[in-house]
Amino acid sequence: MKFKCGGMSAGEMTMSSGSTISIANGLDLSLSTIGDITGRFTSPTEASGTIHLDMKISAGMGSSISCDLDTWNRTAEAK
């Protein structure tokens, strides 16, 4: 993902988590520094969900920059 916000830019940004998350009943994940991810299984072979990226980046001295990057609706089907 190309990243631009408030006059700053970066060629790429990657974030990951080492923890496991159960998705048996769907997914509702809100991370205060990156946004929200929600999803549901709509059938045994299909899922749909939304990704909303709202990055909060420390700008030093107690201030931060908020960058609402976008919201994407996604669907997936097992083949």
N, CA, C and O atoms as a GROMACS GRO file, in nm:
protein
  316
    1MET      N    1   0.085  -0.117   0.000
    1MET     CA    2   0.000   0.000   0.000
    1MET      C    3   0.090   0.124   0.000
    1MET      O    4   0.180   0.134   0.083
    2LYS      N    5   0.067   0.214  -0.090
    2LYS     CA    6   0.134   0.345  -0.089
    2LYS      C    7   0.068   0.429   0.018
    2LYS      O    8  -0.055   0.426   0.033
    3PHE      N    9   0.146   0.505   0.091
    3PHE     CA   10   0.095   0.577   0.206
    3PHE      C   11   0.123   0.726   0.191
    3PHE      O   12   0.238   0.766   0.175
    4LYS      N   13   0.016   0.809   0.196
    4LYS     CA   14   0.030   0.955   0.194
    4LYS      C   15  -0.069   1.013   0.293
    4LYS      O   16  -0.185   0.973   0.297
    5CYS      N   17  -0.021   1.109   0.372
    5CYS     CA   18  -0.110   1.173   0.469
    5CYS      C   19  -0.044   1.298   0.524
    5CYS      O   20   0.073   1.294   0.564
    6GLY      N   21  -0.115   1.408   0.526
    6GLY     CA   22  -0.067   1.529   0.589
    6GLY      C   23   0.071   1.573   0.548
    6GLY      O   24   0.149   1.618   0.632
    7GLY      N   25   0.104   1.561   0.420
    7GLY     CA   26   0.236   1.602   0.373
    7GLY      C   27   0.344   1.498   0.389
    7GLY      O   28   0.455   1.517   0.341
    8MET      N   29   0.313   1.385   0.456
    8MET     CA   30   0.410   1.277   0.471
    8MET      C   31   0.378   1.170   0.368
    8MET      O   32   0.263   1.156   0.325
    9SER      N   33   0.479   1.092   0.330
    9SER     CA   34   0.454   0.979   0.243
    9SER      C   35   0.557   0.870   0.269
    9SER      O   36   0.666   0.897   0.319
   10ALA      N   37   0.520   0.749   0.236
   10ALA     CA   38   0.610   0.634   0.246
   10ALA      C   39   0.580   0.542   0.130
   10ALA      O   40   0.465   0.529   0.088
   11GLY      N   41   0.682   0.480   0.077
   11GLY     CA   42   0.663   0.390  -0.037
   11GLY      C   43   0.577   0.270  -0.003
   11GLY      O   44   0.494   0.228  -0.083
   12GLU      N   45   0.597   0.214   0.116
   12GLU     CA   46   0.520   0.099   0.159
   12GLU      C   47   0.509   0.098   0.310
   12GLU      O   48   0.595   0.149   0.380
   13MET      N   49   0.401   0.038   0.358
   13MET     CA   50   0.383   0.025   0.502
   13MET      C   51   0.326  -0.113   0.528
   13MET      O   52   0.228  -0.153   0.464
   14THR      N   53   0.385  -0.186   0.621
   14THR     CA   54   0.339  -0.320   0.655
   14THR      C   55   0.318  -0.330   0.805
   14THR      O   56   0.401  -0.284   0.883
   15MET      N   57   0.206  -0.390   0.845
   15MET     CA   58   0.179  -0.414   0.986
   15MET      C   59   0.135  -0.558   1.000
   15MET      O   60   0.065  -0.610   0.913
   16SER      N   61   0.174  -0.623   1.110
   16SER     CA   62   0.130  -0.760   1.133
   16SER      C   63   0.112  -0.783   1.282
   16SER      O   64   0.159  -0.706   1.365
   17SER      N   65   0.043  -0.891   1.314
   17SER     CA   66   0.018  -0.927   1.452
   17SER      C   67   0.058  -1.072   1.472
   17SER      O   68   0.032  -1.156   1.386
   18GLY      N   69   0.121  -1.101   1.582
   18GLY     CA   70   0.162  -1.238   1.610
   18GLY      C   71   0.057  -1.318   1.684
   18GLY      O   72   0.079  -1.436   1.711
   19SER      N   73  -0.056  -1.258   1.717
   19SER     CA   74  -0.159  -1.328   1.792
   19SER      C   75  -0.258  -1.397   1.697
   19SER      O   76  -0.266  -1.364   1.579
   20THR      N   77  -0.331  -1.494   1.751
   20THR     CA   78  -0.433  -1.562   1.672
   20THR      C   79  -0.569  -1.502   1.705
   20THR      O   80  -0.593  -1.457   1.817
   21ILE      N   81  -0.658  -1.503   1.607
   21ILE     CA   82  -0.791  -1.446   1.622
   21ILE      C   83  -0.892  -1.548   1.572
   21ILE      O   84  -0.880  -1.595   1.459
   22SER      N   85  -0.989  -1.584   1.654
   22SER     CA   86  -1.093  -1.677   1.612
   22SER      C   87  -1.188  -1.608   1.513
   22SER      O   88  -1.232  -1.496   1.537
   23ILE      N   89  -1.219  -1.675   1.405
   23ILE     CA   90  -1.313  -1.620   1.307
   23ILE      C   91  -1.436  -1.709   1.291
   23ILE      O   92  -1.513  -1.693   1.196
   24ALA      N   93  -1.455  -1.804   1.383
   24ALA     CA   94  -1.566  -1.899   1.372
   24ALA      C   95  -1.701  -1.829   1.366
   24ALA      O   96  -1.790  -1.875   1.294
   25ASN      N   97  -1.718  -1.720   1.439
   25ASN     CA   98  -1.846  -1.647   1.440
   25ASN      C   99  -1.836  -1.514   1.366
   25ASN      O  100  -1.916  -1.424   1.390
   26GLY      N  101  -1.739  -1.501   1.278
   26GLY     CA  102  -1.716  -1.376   1.207
   26GLY      C  103  -1.603  -1.300   1.274
   26GLY      O  104  -1.539  -1.351   1.366
   27LEU      N  105  -1.579  -1.180   1.229
   27LEU     CA  106  -1.466  -1.103   1.278
   27LEU      C  107  -1.509  -0.959   1.302
   27LEU      O  108  -1.564  -0.894   1.213
   28ASP      N  109  -1.484  -0.910   1.422
   28ASP     CA  110  -1.502  -0.769   1.457
   28ASP      C  111  -1.375  -0.727   1.527
   28ASP      O  112  -1.356  -0.756   1.645
   29LEU      N  113  -1.288  -0.661   1.456
   29LEU     CA  114  -1.157  -0.625   1.508
   29LEU      C  115  -1.138  -0.475   1.495
   29LEU      O  116  -1.142  -0.421   1.385
   30SER      N  117  -1.117  -0.409   1.607
   30SER     CA  118  -1.092  -0.265   1.607
   30SER      C  119  -0.957  -0.241   1.674
   30SER      O  120  -0.939  -0.271   1.792
   31LEU      N  121  -0.864  -0.187   1.598
   31LEU     CA  122  -0.732  -0.156   1.650
   31LEU      C  123  -0.716  -0.005   1.650
   31LEU      O  124  -0.725   0.058   1.544
   32SER      N  125  -0.693   0.054   1.765
   32SER     CA  126  -0.698   0.198   1.781
   32SER      C  127  -0.602   0.274   1.690
   32SER      O  128  -0.626   0.391   1.660
   33THR      N  129  -0.494   0.210   1.645
   33THR     CA  130  -0.397   0.283   1.563
   33THR      C  131  -0.412   0.260   1.413
   33THR      O  132  -0.348   0.328   1.334
   34ILE      N  133  -0.497   0.163   1.372
   34ILE     CA  134  -0.507   0.139   1.227
   34ILE      C  135  -0.649   0.135   1.171
   34ILE      O  136  -0.665   0.148   1.050
   35GLY      N  137  -0.751   0.118   1.253
   35GLY     CA  138  -0.887   0.117   1.200
   35GLY      C  139  -0.965  -0.006   1.241
   35GLY      O  140  -0.941  -0.062   1.348
   36ASP      N  141  -1.058  -0.049   1.155
   36ASP     CA  142  -1.149  -0.159   1.187
   36ASP      C  143  -1.155  -0.259   1.073
   36ASP      O  144  -1.145  -0.223   0.956
   37ILE      N  145  -1.173  -0.387   1.110
   37ILE     CA  146  -1.196  -0.494   1.013
   37ILE      C  147  -1.314  -0.574   1.064
   37ILE      O  148  -1.313  -0.621   1.178
   38THR      N  149  -1.417  -0.590   0.981
   38THR     CA  150  -1.532  -0.672   1.018
   38THR      C  151  -1.560  -0.769   0.905
   38THR      O  152  -1.534  -0.739   0.789
   39GLY      N  153  -1.613  -0.887   0.938
   39GLY     CA  154  -1.645  -0.985   0.836
   39GLY      C  155  -1.736  -1.093   0.888
   39GLY      O  156  -1.740  -1.118   1.009
   40ARG      N  157  -1.808  -1.156   0.800
   40ARG     CA  158  -1.901  -1.263   0.833
   40ARG      C  159  -1.897  -1.370   0.724
   40ARG      O  160  -1.876  -1.340   0.606
   41PHE      N  161  -1.918  -1.495   0.767
   41PHE     CA  162  -1.938  -1.602   0.671
   41PHE      C  163  -2.083  -1.596   0.627
   41PHE      O  164  -2.174  -1.598   0.710
   42THR      N  165  -2.107  -1.587   0.496
   42THR     CA  166  -2.244  -1.579   0.444
   42THR      C  167  -2.295  -1.714   0.398
   42THR      O  168  -2.414  -1.730   0.373
   43SER      N  169  -2.206  -1.813   0.385
   43SER     CA  170  -2.239  -1.951   0.352
   43SER      C  171  -2.116  -2.034   0.388
   43SER      O  172  -2.014  -1.976   0.428
   44PRO      N  173  -2.122  -2.166   0.376
   44PRO     CA  174  -2.002  -2.247   0.407
   44PRO      C  175  -1.882  -2.215   0.316
   44PRO      O  176  -1.768  -2.248   0.350
   45THR      N  177  -1.906  -2.153   0.202
   45THR     CA  178  -1.796  -2.125   0.108
   45THR      C  179  -1.778  -1.978   0.075
   45THR      O  180  -1.696  -1.944  -0.010
   46GLU      N  181  -1.854  -1.889   0.139
   46GLU     CA  182  -1.846  -1.746   0.107
   46GLU      C  183  -1.834  -1.661   0.234
   46GLU      O  184  -1.884  -1.697   0.340
   47ALA      N  185  -1.765  -1.549   0.217
   47ALA     CA  186  -1.750  -1.453   0.327
   47ALA      C  187  -1.753  -1.312   0.269
   47ALA      O  188  -1.721  -1.291   0.153
   48SER      N  189  -1.792  -1.216   0.352
   48SER     CA  190  -1.788  -1.076   0.311
   48SER      C  191  -1.749  -0.992   0.432
   48SER      O  192  -1.767  -1.033   0.546
   49GLY      N  193  -1.695  -0.874   0.403
   49GLY     CA  194  -1.653  -0.789   0.513
   49GLY      C  195  -1.610  -0.652   0.467
   49GLY      O  196  -1.614  -0.619   0.348
   50THR      N  197  -1.569  -0.571   0.564
   50THR     CA  198  -1.529  -0.433   0.540
   50THR      C  199  -1.396  -0.406   0.610
   50THR      O  200  -1.374  -0.449   0.723
   51ILE      N  201  -1.310  -0.335   0.541
   51ILE     CA  202  -1.183  -0.289   0.597
   51ILE      C  203  -1.186  -0.137   0.595
   51ILE      O  204  -1.205  -0.077   0.490
   52HIS      N  205  -1.167  -0.074   0.711
   52HIS     CA  206  -1.161   0.072   0.720
   52HIS      C  207  -1.027   0.108   0.782
   52HIS      O  208  -1.003   0.077   0.899
   53LEU      N  209  -0.941   0.174   0.706
   53LEU     CA  210  -0.811   0.215   0.757
   53LEU      C  211  -0.814   0.360   0.799
   53LEU      O  212  -0.839   0.449   0.718
   54ASP      N  213  -0.789   0.384   0.925
   54ASP     CA  214  -0.784   0.518   0.984
   54ASP      C  215  -0.660   0.521   1.073
   54ASP      O  216  -0.668   0.498   1.193
   55MET      N  217  -0.547   0.550   1.012
   55MET     CA  218  -0.418   0.544   1.080
   55MET      C  219  -0.400   0.663   1.175
   55MET      O  220  -0.433   0.776   1.140
   56LYS      N  221  -0.348   0.635   1.292
   56LYS     CA  222  -0.310   0.740   1.387
   56LYS      C  223  -0.161   0.725   1.411
   56LYS      O  224  -0.116   0.623   1.463
   57ILE      N  225  -0.085   0.826   1.373
   57ILE     CA  226   0.060   0.820   1.377
   57ILE      C  227   0.112   0.926   1.473
   57ILE      O  228   0.074   1.043   1.465
   58SER      N  229   0.199   0.885   1.563
   58SER     CA  230   0.259   0.978   1.658
   58SER      C  231   0.346   1.078   1.583
   58SER      O  232   0.430   1.040   1.501
   59ALA      N  233   0.326   1.206   1.613
   59ALA     CA  234   0.405   1.312   1.550
   59ALA      C  235   0.503   1.373   1.651
   59ALA      O  236   0.566   1.474   1.622
   60GLY      N  237   0.515   1.310   1.768
   60GLY     CA  238   0.607   1.358   1.869
   60GLY      C  239   0.545   1.464   1.958
   60GLY      O  240   0.448   1.530   1.920
   61MET      N  241   0.602   1.480   2.075
   61MET     CA  242   0.560   1.580   2.173
   61MET      C  243   0.411   1.572   2.205
   61MET      O  244   0.345   1.674   2.225
   62GLY      N  245   0.357   1.449   2.210
   62GLY     CA  246   0.218   1.429   2.248
   62GLY      C  247   0.116   1.454   2.139
   62GLY      O  248  -0.004   1.443   2.165
   63SER      N  249   0.159   1.487   2.019
   63SER     CA  250   0.063   1.511   1.911
   63SER      C  251   0.061   1.391   1.815
   63SER      O  252   0.154   1.311   1.813
   64SER      N  253  -0.045   1.382   1.738
   64SER     CA  254  -0.056   1.274   1.640
   64SER      C  255  -0.125   1.325   1.514
   64SER      O  256  -0.191   1.429   1.515
   65ILE      N  257  -0.109   1.250   1.408
   65ILE     CA  258  -0.172   1.279   1.280
   65ILE      C  259  -0.270   1.166   1.252
   65ILE      O  260  -0.233   1.049   1.261
   66SER      N  261  -0.394   1.199   1.217
   66SER     CA  262  -0.494   1.100   1.181
   66SER      C  263  -0.513   1.100   1.030
   66SER      O  264  -0.535   1.206   0.970
   67CYS      N  265  -0.505   0.983   0.971
   67CYS     CA  266  -0.517   0.970   0.825
   67CYS      C  267  -0.627   0.871   0.792
   67CYS      O  268  -0.607   0.750   0.804
   68ASP      N  269  -0.743   0.919   0.750
   68ASP     CA  270  -0.851   0.831   0.708
   68ASP      C  271  -0.821   0.790   0.564
   68ASP      O  272  -0.845   0.866   0.470
   69LEU      N  273  -0.768   0.668   0.547
   69LEU     CA  274  -0.719   0.624   0.416
   69LEU      C  275  -0.830   0.576   0.323
   69LEU      O  276  -0.824   0.604   0.203
   70ASP      N  277  -0.929   0.506   0.374
   70ASP     CA  278  -1.041   0.464   0.289
   70ASP      C  279  -1.115   0.348   0.356
   70ASP      O  280  -1.070   0.296   0.458
   71THR      N  281  -1.227   0.309   0.297
   71THR     CA  282  -1.304   0.192   0.338
   71THR      C  283  -1.326   0.105   0.217
   71THR      O  284  -1.363   0.153   0.110
   72TRP      N  285  -1.302  -0.026   0.234
   72TRP     CA  286  -1.319  -0.121   0.125
   72TRP      C  287  -1.414  -0.230   0.168
   72TRP      O  288  -1.401  -0.284   0.278
   73ASN      N  289  -1.510  -0.264   0.083
   73ASN     CA  290  -1.600  -0.378   0.104
   73ASN      C  291  -1.546  -0.492   0.018
   73ASN      O  292  -1.516  -0.473  -0.099
   74ARG      N  293  -1.536  -0.611   0.078
   74ARG     CA  294  -1.479  -0.725   0.008
   74ARG      C  295  -1.567  -0.848   0.024
   74ARG      O  296  -1.634  -0.864   0.126
   75THR      N  297  -1.566  -0.933  -0.077
   75THR     CA  298  -1.630  -1.064  -0.069
   75THR      C  299  -1.531  -1.168  -0.117
   75THR      O  300  -1.441  -1.138  -0.195
   76ALA      N  301  -1.547  -1.292  -0.071
   76ALA     CA  302  -1.459  -1.400  -0.113
   76ALA      C  303  -1.538  -1.529  -0.121
   76ALA      O  304  -1.633  -1.550  -0.046
   77GLU      N  305  -1.499  -1.615  -0.214
   77GLU     CA  306  -1.565  -1.743  -0.233
   77GLU      C  307  -1.459  -1.850  -0.250
   77GLU      O  308  -1.366  -1.835  -0.330
   78ALA      N  309  -1.473  -1.961  -0.175
   78ALA     CA  310  -1.380  -2.074  -0.190
   78ALA      C  311  -1.411  -2.145  -0.321
   78ALA      O  312  -1.527  -2.166  -0.354
   79LYS      N  313  -1.309  -2.180  -0.393
   79LYS     CA  314  -1.326  -2.251  -0.521
   79LYS      C  315  -1.286  -2.395  -0.507
   79LYS      O  316  -1.294  -2.470  -0.604
   0.00000   0.00000   0.00000
